[in-house]
Amino acid sequence: MKTVYDIIIRPIITEKSMEAVESKKYVFEVARSANKIEIRKAIEEIFGVKVLSVNTMNVRGKEKRMGVHVGKTAARKKAIVRLSEDSKPIELFEGMV
């Protein structure tokens, strides 16, 4: 049985994701096996907010080279979570904007 902390791995902090915070959209890296319903329940339980929608995307790993050696970065899954208008903001992102 997965806990909510196994589903939500970390927040993704980029310029594009910080612009979306103004419209109550937050971006997280999630477990690759997690579905939208599990992600919604985990966010609501961890942060105590009301989730309106969840969009997910699988990000493929990129090939990287160091001289003649070829490697690959890890594949991951991202979730864009939109909160309802009456929901409080997530404090984790507040100091970043």
Secondary structure per residue as TSV (DSSP state, phi and psi in degrees):
chain	resnum	aa	ss	phi	psi
A	1	M	-	360.0	126.7
A	2	K	-	-83.1	139.0
A	3	T	-	-89.4	170.0
A	4	V	H	-65.9	-26.6
A	5	Y	H	-79.9	-14.4
A	6	D	H	-81.6	-25.2
A	7	I	H	-80.4	-49.1
A	8	I	E	-90.7	113.1
A	9	I	E	-86.7	-53.9
A	10	R	E	-164.8	157.9
A	11	P	E	-77.8	152.4
A	12	I	-	-105.6	117.8
A	13	I	-	-109.4	101.7
A	14	T	-	-134.4	171.4
A	15	E	H	-62.0	-42.4
A	16	K	H	-66.5	-40.3
A	17	S	H	-71.5	-29.0
A	18	M	H	-73.8	-29.8
A	19	E	H	-67.9	-31.9
A	20	A	H	-74.9	-16.7
A	21	V	G	-62.6	-32.3
A	22	E	G	-61.6	-31.3
A	23	S	G	-98.6	22.2
A	24	K	T	61.5	39.5
A	25	K	E	-115.3	131.1
A	26	Y	E	-126.2	143.0
A	27	V	E	-113.6	131.4
A	28	F	E	-132.0	149.5
A	29	E	E	-88.5	131.1
A	30	V	E	-124.6	168.3
A	31	A	-	-63.4	142.4
A	32	R	T	-66.7	-23.1
A	33	S	T	-91.0	-3.0
A	34	A	-	-78.8	141.8
A	35	N	-	-103.6	177.3
A	36	K	H	-64.3	-36.0
A	37	I	H	-67.3	-43.2
A	38	E	H	-64.1	-39.5
A	39	I	H	-64.9	-43.4
A	40	R	H	-60.2	-46.9
A	41	K	H	-65.2	-38.2
A	42	A	H	-66.0	-45.0
A	43	I	H	-63.6	-43.6
A	44	E	H	-64.7	-36.0
A	45	E	H	-75.7	-42.5
A	46	I	H	-69.7	-48.9
A	47	F	H	-100.8	-9.0
A	48	G	-	66.2	42.8
A	49	V	-	-121.6	170.9
A	50	K	-	-105.7	117.0
A	51	V	E	-90.4	130.8
A	52	L	E	-90.7	-45.5
A	53	S	E	-152.0	158.2
A	54	V	E	-132.1	125.3
A	55	N	E	-114.0	134.7
A	56	T	E	-121.6	155.5
A	57	M	E	-150.3	142.2
A	58	N	E	-92.4	128.0
A	59	V	E	-106.4	117.5
A	60	R	-	-72.6	153.4
A	61	G	-	-74.9	145.5
A	62	K	-	-95.9	148.5
A	63	E	E	-80.0	133.4
A	64	K	E	-125.1	147.8
A	65	R	E	-124.6	142.1
A	66	M	E	-127.8	92.3
A	67	G	T	70.3	-122.9
A	68	V	T	-90.2	-9.4
A	69	H	E	-85.1	131.6
A	70	V	E	-112.6	132.1
A	71	G	E	-133.8	-175.0
A	72	K	E	-143.2	137.0
A	73	T	-	-77.1	161.4
A	74	A	-	-72.4	142.7
A	75	A	-	-78.0	153.3
A	76	R	E	-150.8	174.5
A	77	K	E	-125.2	132.9
A	78	K	E	-111.7	147.9
A	79	A	E	-129.2	130.3
A	80	I	E	-104.0	116.6
A	81	V	E	-108.1	125.1
A	82	R	E	-106.1	127.0
A	83	L	E	-91.7	157.7
A	84	S	-	-72.4	162.4
A	85	E	T	-65.5	-35.0
A	86	D	T	-85.7	-0.3
A	87	S	S	-80.3	148.9
A	88	K	-	-74.9	154.1
A	89	P	-	-73.4	160.7
A	90	I	-	-82.4	121.6
A	91	E	H	-65.7	-24.8
A	92	L	H	-59.8	-33.8
A	93	F	H	-92.7	-11.9
A	94	E	H	-64.4	-39.0
A	95	G	T	-77.1	-9.5
A	96	M	T	-85.3	-28.1
A	97	V	-	-77.5	360.0
